[in-house]
Amino acid sequence: MQLKIFDTTLRDGEQTPGVAIRKEDKTKIAQALDELNVDIIEAGFPSASEGELNTVKEISKNIPEKICGLSRCTKKDIDACIEANVYLIHIFIATSPIHMKYKLNMDEEQVLKAIEDSIQYCKEHGFKVHFSLEDATRTEEKFMLRVCKLADSMNITYINIPDTVGVCTPERMKKIISSIKKEISTPLAVHCHNDFGLAVAKYIGGDRRRSNFAACYCKWTGGKIRKC
C-alpha cells in the first residue's frame, strides 16, 4: 500500500503562537508543496475570515486538484469552502465525551446527525469529503466505531483519526487503527501531535499497512508543538 501525505502547514501549522503567514507566502508554500508531489494540501480554514477565504480561493485557482479547506460541521463553514472552490472539504467534529459535553453541548445522537447532514450537504454540492473525529484518541471505542461506520456508509474519501491532545501511545494508536480498519473500507488517515515526542512513533504504531494517509506539516510550526 502506498502512503499518501496530507500537508496542513498552511492551516494547522499557522496556529503556532507567533506565526502569521502572508497571503503571498502561503501561495509560494503551496506551490512548493505541489512541486514536492504532496497529495493533499490543506490551504486554510475559509470561514475563519474574509482574508483566509480569499487566500484559499487564490491557492485553489492555482492548484485546482489538491487543495483542501477545513470546516466544522456547520453549513456556514461548508459554504465558505464551497465559495473557496476547494478540491476537497475537510469536515470535523469532536467525538470524545469531554468535548461533546463541555464544548459542543451535544449528545452522541446529535453529533451523528451533524456528521450525516454535513457530509450529505458537501456531497450534494459535488465535493469530496475528508472527515475527522476531533479528539478521536479519547473517544469511547463503541461510539468511535459508530461514527466511522456512518462516515464509511456515505462513501467519503478519507476518515482521519487525530490525536488532538497528544496523549495516545504508539501501542494504543495501533489498536485504534486496527479495530476501525476491520469495520470499514474507507481509507484511513492519522494526525499525531508531538506533545510528548511520540508523533512519528504513533504513526508507526498506527501500522502503515492499515492507515493510508499521514497528516504532516513543516517542523517549525504547529498548534500543538510539532506533528508527524
Buried (B, 14 or more C-beta within 10 A) or exposed (E): EEEBBBBBBBBBBBBBEEEEBEBEEBBEBBBEBBEEEBBBBBBBBBBBEEEBBBBBBBBBEEBEEBBBBBBBBBEEBBBBBBBBBBBBBBBBBBBBBEBBEEEBEBEBEEBBBBBBBBBEBBBEEEBBBBBBBBBBBBBEEEBBBBBBBBBBEBEBBBBBBBBBBBBBBBEBBBBBBBBBBEEBEBBBBBBBBBBEEBBBBBBBBBBBEBBBBBBBBBEEBBBBBBBB
